C-alpha cells in the first residue's frame, strides 16, 4: 500500500464518521429543547469516535494478536513486528527444510523479540479493488505487460552469442612465487570462478564520511567494487556456511543490471523496505524507473531465499570486517 493510499483511507474513515453521525442524528427521535440538532450530531460523532478508538486498541487475529495501533506506531518508528512463537505452525507449516530450520531457530529463542523473525501486514488486495474492479483489472494488465516485456528482454539477452576472449600468455612466475602458490589451501575451481564473478558484479559498503549517506540499491557512493581477495574470502565463507553457491551464481547471472550491493544479502528486509519506499516516490508515468525498482525488490527477495538468517549474521560480520579494514587502510 502506498503512502497516498493509506492517507486517503484515513480521510475516508473520517468522512464516513461524519456522514454516519448525521444519519444517526436524523434517525433519532425529535430532539428536545435541551439537545439542539447540532448537539445530536456531535453526540453521534463521539460514539463513532469511541468505536474507532476501540478498534485501534483491540488486538486482531490477522495481526498475530497485535493491535492496529501497535503495528502503526512500530512502522512510524521504523520498527518491525516480531513473530509470536504461538503462530509458528501456521507460518512454517510445510516440509521445506529451510522453513523447518527457521522454525527451530525461533522455538529455541528466549522470547518473541530475540529470534529476529518478523512479519508485515500486506493484504493480497486493497479496498479500492472492491469498489473499482475495472481499475484493478487495468492495473494488473499493465503489471503483467511489463513483466512479459522484461522476460522477452531477458530471453533476447540469453540468446546473444557468448564472447570468448583470445587466450593470453601465462604469467611468468619466479621460483618463490611458484612455491607460495603450491602452499596455498586448495579450493574447488568452481569457487574460484564464483569469486571472479563477484568481482565483476558485487559492491561492498564503504565507511560513511561527512555528507555521505548510504542509499542501498542506488549504485552511488559509499560503495566500491569488491576485490579479488575479498571475493575469494566471501565465497569460501558462504560455501562453508552451507550456501548453495551455484544457485547464488545463477541469480547473479539473471540480474539485468551491473551492480549488486552485498548488504542486500545480509539485510534483505531493510533494503526491500527502502526499495518499496522508493517505488512510492516514483512518478506514476515513469515506467522505466518503476520497472527498475521492481527488479531490485524481486531480486533482493530471491537472494533472501538463498541466504538463511544464520548466514546473514555471519555475512554482516564479514561486511563489518571488510568496511573496518578499508577504513583503517585509509589512515
KERO-311116 format. One record per atom (N, C-alpha, C): x, y, z negated. Coordinates in pm, whole numbers, padded with zeros to 5 digits, always signed. Each point is the difference from the previous one (the first is absolute). Layout:
N
XYZ/...
***
This chain:
331
+00085-00119+00000/-00085+00119+00000/+00089+00124+00000/-00035+00095+00085/+00079+00122+00009/-00037+00096-00112/+00087+00099-00022/-00025+00100-00104/-00126+00080+00032/-00018+00039+00127/-00118+00076+00038/-00128-00081-00020/+00006-00129+00034/-00118-00086-00019/-00038-00009-00147/+00101-00020-00089/-00029-00010-00143/-00058+00131-00053/+00053+00114+00045/-00051+00129-00045/-00144+00022+00045/-00031-00040+00123/-00136+00015+00050/-00097-00090-00074/+00045-00121-00039/-00088-00085-00079/-00030+00063-00136/+00097+00069-00059/-00025+00070-00125/-00104+00110+00018/+00010+00075+00113/-00100+00102+00029/-00138-00063+00019/-00003-00118+00063/-00127-00068+00021/-00066-00037-00132/+00080-00048-00098/-00056-00035-00131/-00066+00121-00065/+00067+00115+00004/-00057+00121-00061/-00125+00045+00075/+00001-00011+00134/-00117+00038+00077/-00119-00091-00034/+00026-00131-00013/-00106-00094-00037/-00052+00029-00140/+00091+00038-00091/-00044+00034-00136/-00097+00117+00001/+00037+00107+00071/-00086+00117+00003/-00132-00030+00069/+00005-00077+00109/-00124-00033+00071/-00092-00084-00087/+00059-00102-00066/-00081-00087-00085/-00056+00074-00120/+00079+00094-00055/-00050+00079-00112/-00123+00079+00041/+00002+00058+00120/-00117+00073+00047/-00119-00090+00021/+00024-00121+00055/-00110-00094+00021/-00060-00046-00133/+00085-00028-00098/-00051-00043-00131/-00079+00112-00066/+00048+00123+00012/-00072+00112-00061/-00136+00020+00067/-00008-00017+00134/-00127+00016+00071/-00098-00111-00035/+00053-00121-00025/-00087-00114-00029/-00045-00003-00145/+00061+00078-00087/-00035+00000-00141/-00133+00073-00020/-00066-00022-00115/-00124+00074-00029/+00026+00150+00003/-00109+00077+00016/+00012+00146+00007/+00076+00052-00120/+00098+00087+00021/+00082+00049-00112/-00083+00088-00093/+00035-00009-00124/-00068+00083-00099/+00059+00139+00001/-00061+00086-00077/+00050+00137-00006/+00139+00007-00060/+00033-00104-00084/+00132-00001-00065/+00109-00053+00093/-00035-00063+00115/+00099-00059+00089/-00029+00045+00143/+00059+00110+00046/-00022+00048+00137/+00054-00099+00102/-00039+00012+00127/+00044-00095+00104/+00152-00011+00012/+00071+00112-00009/+00147-00007+00010/+00060-00082-00113/-00059+00012-00120/+00050-00079-00113/-00027-00148+00021/-00113-00032+00063/-00029-00142+00029/+00103-00059+00094/+00041+00077+00103/+00105-00047+00091/+00132-00017-00074/+00034+00094-00087/+00125-00011-00078/-00002-00123-00089/-00115-00032-00060/-00009-00118-00087/+00019-00127+00081/-00062-00005+00120/+00017-00119+00085/+00145-00013+00046/+00063+00115+00032/+00141-00003+00042/+00089-00051-00114/-00032+00037-00124/+00079-00046-00114/-00012-00151-00017/-00121-00056+00023/-00018-00145-00011/+00083-00072+00108/+00000+00057+00121/+00079-00060+00107/+00149+00011-00028/+00044+00113-00058/+00141+00013-00037/+00039-00105-00103/-00092-00031-00095/+00029-00105-00098/+00016-00135+00069/-00084-00027+00101/+00012-00126+00075/+00134-00007+00072/+00039+00110+00068/+00127+00001+00074/+00117-00017-00096/-00005+00070-00113/+00107-00010-00098/+00011-00143-00055/-00114-00062-00029/+00001-00138-00049/+00061-00094+00103/-00031+00023+00128/+00056-00085+00107/+00152+00013+00003/+00051+00121-00015/+00146+00020+00002/+00068-00072-00117/-00067-00011-00115/+00062-00054-00120/-00033-00147-00024/-00071-00065+00092/-00040-00140-00017/+00089-00090+00084/+00055-00106-00060/+00085-00093+00075/-00081-00075+00104/+00065-00037+00110/-00067-00069+00110/+00074-00127+00036/-00077-00103+00034/+00058-00128+00039/+00085+00015+00127/-00045+00084+00096/+00075+00019+00125/+00134+00068-00024/+00015+00067-00113/+00125+00070-00033/+00081-00079-00103/-00023-00130-00007/+00071-00086-00095/-00012+00055-00143/-00122+00039-00036/-00036+00048-00134/+00054+00139-00032/+00058+00069+00095/+00037+00140-00021/-00124+00087+00022/+00004+00120-00056/-00107+00096+00026/+00040+00087+00119/-00099+00057+00072/+00036+00089+00112/+00091+00115-00043/-00023+00056-00119/+00084+00112-00044/+00146-00044-00017/+00022-00123-00052/+00136-00049-00018/+00072-00014+00135/-00071-00058+00098/+00060-00019+00132/+00033+00134+00065/-00093+00097-00011/+00020+00130+00063/+00115+00076-00065/+00004+00003-00133/+00107+00075-00067/+00137-00065+00023/+00004-00136+00007/+00128-00065+00032/+00051+00045+00136/-00090+00002+00098/+00043+00041+00133/+00043+00146+00001/-00071+00086-00072/+00038+00140-00006/+00139+00018-00062/+00037-00088-00094/+00129+00008-00068/+00109-00080+00071/-00034-00063+00113/+00098-00080+00073/+00025-00136-00065/-00091-00045-00085/+00014-00130-00066/-00077-00106+00078/+00027-00127-00032/-00066-00111+00068/-00093-00073-00096/-00085-00086+00057/-00097-00075-00078/+00057-00138-00032/+00036-00029-00126/+00055-00132-00032/-00105-00110+00018/+00043-00115+00050/-00090-00113+00022/-00016-00079-00129/-00122-00009-00058/-00019-00077-00123/+00024-00150+00023/+00058-00065-00098/+00030-00143+00013/-00127-00083+00017/-00112+00046-00055/-00124-00078+00003/-00053-00018+00143/+00051+00078+00097/-00049-00010+00137/+00100-00069+00092/+00099-00069-00055/+00102-00064+00083/-00059-00105+00093/-00092-00083-00053/-00057-00106+00082/-00076+00057+00119/-00057+00116-00016/-00076+00063+00108/+00094+00059+00105/+00109+00061-00043/+00091+00067+00093/+00094-00100+00066/+00053-00098-00077/+00094-00099+00052/-00064-00137-00007/-00106-00020+00078/-00073-00124-00010/+00036-00103+00104/+00086+00032+00098/+00031-00097+00105/+00124-00082-00037/+00042-00083+00097/+00113-00090-00025/+00132+00056+00053/+00002+00127+00035/+00124+00061+00051/+00107-00004-00109/+00118-00059+00028/+00104-00008-00105/+00047+00136-00049/+00000+00100+00090/+00040+00135-00043/-00102+00056-00097/-00130-00021+00032/-00106+00049-00090/+00008-00069-00135/+00028-00130+00001/+00009-00073-00126/+00119+00048-00084/+00111+00032+00069/+00117+00053-00073/-00031+00136-00062/-00072+00084+00075/-00039+00131-00054/-00095-00017-00117/-00089-00098+00010/-00094-00024-00110/+00073-00044-00126/+00097-00090+00014/+00077-00044-00117/+00078+00117-00060/+00052+00087+00085/+00075+00116-00050/-00090+00089-00085/-00125+00021+00044/-00093+00083-00076/-00040-00069-00129/-00027-00131+00006/-00042-00073-00119/+00107+00003-00109/+00127+00002+00040/+00109-00003-00098/+00037+00139-00052/-00062+00105+00055/+00030+00136-00047/-00063+00023-00137/+00057+00095-00075/-00048+00027-00134/-00140+00060+00000/-00029+00090+00094/-00133+00061+00006/-00028+00041+00144/-00116+00062+00022/-00043+00035+00135/+00086+00110+00062/+00068+00079-00081/+00082+00109+00053/+00144-00043+00029/+00038-00121-00045/+00142-00040+00009/+00031-00082+00124/-00100-00061+00066/+00031-00091+00110/+00027+00071+00132/-00040+00127+00014/+00035+00078+00118/-00087-00023+00122/-00116-00064-00018/-00092-00021+00112/-00122+00090-00018/-00044+00062+00109/-00105+00099-00009/-00105-00025+00108/-00113+00065-00014/-00107-00009+00099/-00045+00140+00038/-00060+00011+00115/-00053+00128+00046/-00142-00016+00048/-00083+00098-00026/-00140-00007+00040/-00013+00046+00144/-00029-00092+00092/-00009+00031+00142/-00111-00084+00062/-00127+00046-00006/-00111-00076+00059/+00020-00019+00150/-00060-00107+00054/+00014-00028+00143/-00070+00105+00085/-00108+00061-00051/-00072+00101+00076/-00017+00124-00086/-00030+00112+00063/-00025+00123-00074/-00149+00033+00006/-00041+00091-00085/-00142+00038-00007/-00052+00054+00132/+00084+00073+00072/-00045+00060+00125/-00042-00105+00102/+00064-00117+00000/-00034-00104+00096/-00145-00045-00013/-00054+00004-00123/-00138-00042-00020/-00098+00097+00068/+00034+00129+00001/-00090+00100+00056/+00036+00041+00143/+00119-00036+00045/+00043+00035+00135/+00065-00122+00065/-00078-00106+00029/+00060-00121+00061/+00059+00028+00138/-00059+00095+00075/+00054+00031+00132/+00140+00061-00013/+00017+00091-00097/+00132+00057-00021/+00102-00103-00043/-00042-00095-00085/+00090-00106-00043/+00041-00088+00117/-00095-00030+00087/+00033-00083+00117/+00100+00071+00091/-00018+00132+00019/+00092+00076+00083/+00138+00007-00064/+00005+00012-00132/+00129+00006-00070/+00077-00129+00020/-00068-00114-00019/+00068-00129+00015/+00037-00028+00145/-00084+00050+00094/+00035-00017+00141/+00134+00068+00031/+00018+00121-00051/+00127+00071+00020/+00115-00072-00070/-00027-00052-00121/+00105-00070-00075/+00049-00122+00076/-00094-00081+00052/+00038-00120+00073/+00067+00034+00133/-00044+00109+00064/+00063+00041+00124/+00146+00038-00023/+00028+00070-00110/+00137+00036-00033/+00084-00126-00029/-00061-00096-00069/+00073-00124-00030/+00031-00077+00129/-00098-00006+00092/+00023-00069+00127/+00110+00068+00080/+00001+00135-00001/+00104+00072+00073/+00137-00027-00060/+00008-00005-00135/+00128-00028-00065/+00048-00141+00033/-00092-00098-00002/+00038-00138+00033/+00047-00011+00144/-00068+00074+00091/+00042-00003+00140/+00140+00061+00015/+00027+00105-00075/+00133+00062+00004/+00106-00095-00053/-00034-00072-00109/+00096-00097-00053/+00025-00114+00096/-00105-00045+00069/+00016-00109+00096/+00088+00043+00116/-00016+00125+00044/+00085+00052+00107/+00145+00010-00044/+00020+00039-00128/+00137+00009-00052/+00065-00137-00007/-00079-00101-00045/+00056-00136-00011/+00032-00060+00137/-00072+00042+00103/+00023-00057+00132/+00119+00063+00072/+00056+00108-00055/+00114+00064+00063/+00123-00092-00006/+00083-00002+00102/+00118-00087-00001/+00097+00041-00109/+00061-00100-00062/+00096+00026-00105/+00132+00049+00059/+00064+00089-00072/+00128+00053+00043/+00112-00084-00062/+00088-00050+00083/+00114-00078-00046/+00127+00083+00021/+00060+00048-00107/+00120+00084+00017/+00116-00083+00052/+00090+00062+00070/+00118-00074+00049/+00086-00043-00117/+00069-00113+00014/+00085-00046-00110/+00115+00096-00024/+00036+00012-00124/+00112+00086-00039/+00116-00087-00046/+00121+00045+00022/+00116-00081-00044/+00003-00011-00151/+00039-00113-00053/+00004-00017-00145/+00105+00093-00062/-00026+00048-00121/+00098+00088-00065/+00127-00076-00035/+00111+00071+00000/+00128-00059-00036/+00018+00009-00151/+00009-00116-00064/+00014-00004-00145/+00146-00021-00038/+00039+00068-00107/+00132-00026-00058/-00009-00128-00082/+00114-00064-00030/-00005-00121-00084/-00069+00023-00134/+00024+00115-00063/-00065+00026-00129/-00152+00011+00016/-00044+00068+00107/-00144+00013+00023/-00062-00136+00028/+00072-00085+00074/-00053-00133+00030/-00016-00081-00128/+00097+00007-00089/-00011-00076-00125/-00112+00054-00088/-00021+00132+00001/-00109+00056-00082/-00135-00046+00051/-00013-00015+00133/-00126-00051+00055/-00022-00145-00043/+00104-00078-00001/-00014-00141-00041/-00044-00012-00145/+00038+00096-00084/-00034-00008-00142/-00142+00051-00030/-00067+00062+00099/-00134+00052-00025/-00098-00114-00026/-00103+00025-00084/-00104-00103-00020/-00072-00029+00132/-00028-00126+00027/-00064-00039+00124/-00148+00032-00007/-00055+00060+00105/-00143+00030+00009/-00054-00056+00130/-00129-00035-00003/-00066-00048+00120/+00007+00110+00108/+00035-00037+00124/+00004+00101+00106/-00132+00076+00015/-00112-00065-00035/-00130+00067+00010/-00006+00122-00092/+00063-00010-00117/+00002+00113-00091/+00085+00114+00055/+00109-00034+00067/+00082+00104+00061/-00077+00071+00111/-00078-00075+00078/-00080+00063+00104/-00109+00088-00061/-00059-00048-00109/-00102+00080-00067/+00059+00128-00057/+00120-00009-00057/+00066+00120-00053/+00027+00101+00110/+00041-00048+00117/+00023+00090+00112/-00128+00071+00041/-00112-00073-00002/-00129+00060+00036/-00039+00108-00101/+00029-00024-00128/-00029+00100-00101/+00076+00129+00025/+00127-00011+00041/+00079+00120+00025/-00052+00079+00119/-00079-00064+00086/-00055+00069+00117/-00133+00068-00028/-00069-00042-00107/-00136+00049-00020/-00028+00059-00138/+00076-00038-00102/-00041+00028-00137/+00076+00118-00061/-00072+00078-00081/+00056+00115-00069/-00013-00019-00151/+00094+00057-00074/-00003-00004-00146/-00011+00143-00051/-00068+00020-00113/-00012+00137-00054/+00134+00051-00051/+00018+00129+00010/+00117+00067-00054/-00039+00079-00124/+00098+00035-00083/-00031+00082-00117/-00061+00132+00043/-00110+00039-00067/-00068+00125+00034/+00077+00117-00059/+00027+00099+00082/+00065+00121-00045/-00100+00113-00010/+00046+00122-00033/-00092+00115-00009/-00071+00024+00133/-00133+00007-00008/-00079+00029+00117/-00014-00116+00096/+00038-00121-00041/-00011-00116+00088/-00098-00098-00063/-00124+00004+00042/-00103-00087-00055/-00012-00125+00086/-00024-00112-00064/-00016-00125+00073/-00136-00004+00066/-00006-00055+00118/-00127-00018+00070/+00005-00134+00072/-00047-00105-00067/+00011-00134+00056/-00073-00006+00133/+00063-00064+00096/-00061-00019+00130/+00019+00116+00094/+00055+00112-00045/+00014+00116+00087/+00122-00011+00090/+00096-00084-00036/+00121-00011+00078/+00095+00116-00021/-00027+00088-00093/+00085+00116-00025/+00084-00025-00125/+00097+00094-00024/+00082-00008-00120/-00092+00002-00120/+00041-00065-00112/+00133-00054-00022/+00008-00152+00022/+00005-00043+00124/+00025-00139+00034/+00124-00006+00090/+00066-00114-00005/+00113-00023+00089/-00005-00144+00046/+00068-00030+00109/+00002-00135+00053/+00085-00091-00089/-00045-00121-00021/+00072-00096-00084/+00129-00042+00068/+00106-00020-00079/+00128-00043+00057/+00001-00152+00016/+00099-00048+00073/+00011-00144+00026/+00019-00077-00131/+00092+00048-00086/+00023-00070-00127/-00124+00001-00088/-00070+00113-00003/-00123+00007-00079/-00105-00095+00055/-00012-00005+00132/-00099-00087+00063/+00030-00147-00029/+00126-00039+00004/+00036-00139-00028/-00028-00033-00146/+00030+00093-00089/-00031-00020-00141/-00150-00014-00022/-00079+00086+00068/-00145-00003-00018/-00061-00129+00052/+00035-00040+00122/-00063-00118+00059/+00041-00126-00075/+00124-00003-00052/+00043-00115-00081/-00080-00006-00130/-00020+00116-00064/-00077+00003-00122/-00145-00039+00021/-00063+00050+00108/-00139-00037+00029/-00012-00150+00027/+00097-00054+00074/-00001-00144+00025/+00014-00078-00131/+00087+00048-00087/+00016-00066-00129/-00123+00009-00088/-00082+00105+00020/-00123+00016-00077/-00116-00080+00059/+00026-00069+00111/-00105-00086+00058/-00083+00066+00108/+00040+00118+00049/-00075+00067+00105/+00022-00072+00133/-00106-00014+00079/+00008-00060+00133/+00064+00103+00094/+00130-00014+00022/+00073+00099+00079/-00048+00001+00144/-00032-00117+00056/-00046-00004+00139/-00131+00074+00016/-00093-00016-00096/-00127+00072+00007/+00021+00150-00014/+00094+00039-00086/+00031+00142-00017/+00056+00059+00128/+00090-00072+00066/+00056+00049+00125/-00106+00008+00110/-00096-00094-00003/-00107+00004+00099/-00085+00126-00017/-00023+00040-00124/-00075+00124-00024/+00078+00121+00052/+00129+00001-00023/+00082+00111+00050/+00000+00004+00153/+00002-00117+00063/-00005-00004+00146/-00131+00057+00054/-00108-00021-00076/-00131+00047+00045/-00022+00148-00026/+00088+00064-00077/-00018+00141-00035/+00025+00086+00122/-00098+00083+00041/+00016+00074+00127/+00085+00125-00011/+00045+00036-00120/+00078+00122-00017/+00143-00036-00038/+00083+00102-00023/+00143-00022-00021/+00035-00023-00146/-00052+00084-00091/+00048-00001-00138/-00092-00079-00092/+00060-00074-00093/-00072-00072-00105/+00065+00039-00134/-00077+00064-00088/+00052+00039-00131/-00008-00120-00094/+00111-00036-00061/+00004-00122-00081/-00081+00012-00129/-00030+00124-00044/-00085+00009-00119/-00146-00030+00033/-00032-00018+00131/-00132-00054+00034/-00013-00142-00056/+00110-00076-00002/-00004-00138-00050/-00007-00005-00151/+00069+00092-00069/+00007-00006-00145/-00123+00061-00068/-00067+00095+00066/-00116+00067-00061/-00109+00021+00105/-00060-00111+00050/-00099+00015+00109/-00125+00074-00043/-00044-00017-00127/-00124+00067-00043/+00015+00152+00009/+00110+00053-00052/+00020+00145+00001/+00011+00053+00143/+00075-00069+00082/+00020+00049+00135/-00125-00013+00086/-00079-00106-00024/-00128-00011+00071/-00093+00113-00040/-00001+00035-00130/-00084+00110-00044/+00043+00131+00064/+00133+00021+00014/+00049+00122+00065/-00042+00004+00147/+00006-00115+00067/-00041-00005+00139/-00149+00031+00014/-00083-00055-00091/-00144+00025+00005/-00030+00148-00026/+00074+00061-00092/-00018+00143-00023/+00038+00080+00125/+00106-00041+00066/+00041+00069+00122/-00105-00017+00110/-00062-00118+00006/-00105-00024+00099/-00115+00099-00017/-00035+00027-00125/-00111+00092-00027/+00031+00142+00043/+00128+00034+00013/+00039+00136+00035/+00016+00019+00151/-00002-00109+00078/+00020+00011+00144/-00128+00055+00065/+00017+00085+00097/-00115+00054+00072/-00077-00114+00067/-00133+00000-00005/-00079-00112+00055/+00029-00029+00146/+00034+00102+00080/+00024-00023+00141/+00140-00044+00035/+00091-00004-00097/+00140-00037+00026/+00012-00152-00005/-00042-00068+00108/-00004-00146+00001/+00139-00061-00011/+00099+00062+00061/+00136-00055-00006/+00052-00002-00143/-00021+00109-00073/+00046+00006-00138/-00078-00095-00089/-00131-00009+00022/-00082-00094-00077/+00047-00143+00023/+00027-00034+00124/+00047-00135+00032/+00134-00028-00066/+00090+00098+00004/+00132-00020-00060/-00009-00027-00149/-00083+00075-00072/-00014-00021-00143/-00069-00134-00029/-00095-00039+00083/-00063-00131-00021/+00101-00113+00019/+00087+00016+00099/+00105-00100+00020/+00089-00010-00125/+00037+00115-00057/+00082+00000-00121/-00073-00071-00114/-00128+00033-00018/-00077-00062-00109/-00005-00152+00016/-00036-00048+00119/-00014-00144+00022/+00135-00071-00011/+00107+00067+00044/+00132-00061-00006/+00045-00017-00144/-00023+00101-00084/+00040-00010-00141/-00079-00111-00068/-00129-00012+00031/-00081-00108-00060/+00051-00136+00046/+00042-00011+00125/+00055-00128+00048/+00129-00034-00072/+00086+00100-00023/+00124-00025-00073/-00028-00041-00144/-00106+00057-00060/-00032-00032-00140/-00034-00146-00017/-00055-00062+00106/-00034-00143-00010/+00125-00088+00003/+00111+00055+00048/+00124-00079+00008/+00089+00018-00121/-00019+00108-00077/+00087+00029-00113/-00080-00016-00129/+00016-00111-00074/-00074-00020-00125/+00034+00108-00102/-00088+00021-00099/+00024+00106-00099/+00134-00012-00071/+00041-00123-00034/+00129-00017-00067/+00116+00044+00087/-00008-00027+00131/+00105+00041+00092/+00000+00152+00016/-00119+00062-00006/-00006+00146+00010/+00077+00065-00115/-00011-00061-00119/+00075+00053-00113/+00149-00010+00025/+00044-00115+00052/+00142-00017+00034/+00042+00101+00106/-00085+00020+00102/+00033+00092+00108/+00007+00143-00051/-00087+00037-00095/+00007+00135-00058/+00134+00023-00067/+00048-00102-00074/+00132+00012-00061/+00111+00010+00103/-00013-00076+00109/+00101+00006+00106/+00003+00139+00062/-00117+00058+00026/-00006+00134+00058/+00057+00105-00095/-00027-00016-00130/+00056+00093-00098/+00153-00008+00001/+00052-00122+00008/+00145-00016+00001/+00062+00063+00125/-00065-00021+00115/+00052+00058+00125/-00007+00152-00005/-00113+00053-00050/-00015+00146-00008/+00102+00060-00096/+00018-00064-00117/+00095+00052-00098/+00143-00009+00053/+00031-00109+00069/+00134-00013+00057/+00029+00106+00102/-00103+00032+00083/+00020+00106+00099/+00019+00135-00067/-00073+00021-00108/+00011+00127-00070/+00138+00014-00064/+00052-00107-00059/+00132+00006-00060/+00109+00018+00104/-00021-00062+00118/+00099+00014+00107/+00007+00143+00049/-00114+00071-00008/-00003+00140+00046/+00086+00090-00088/+00018-00040-00125/+00084+00078-00091/+00147-00037+00018/
***
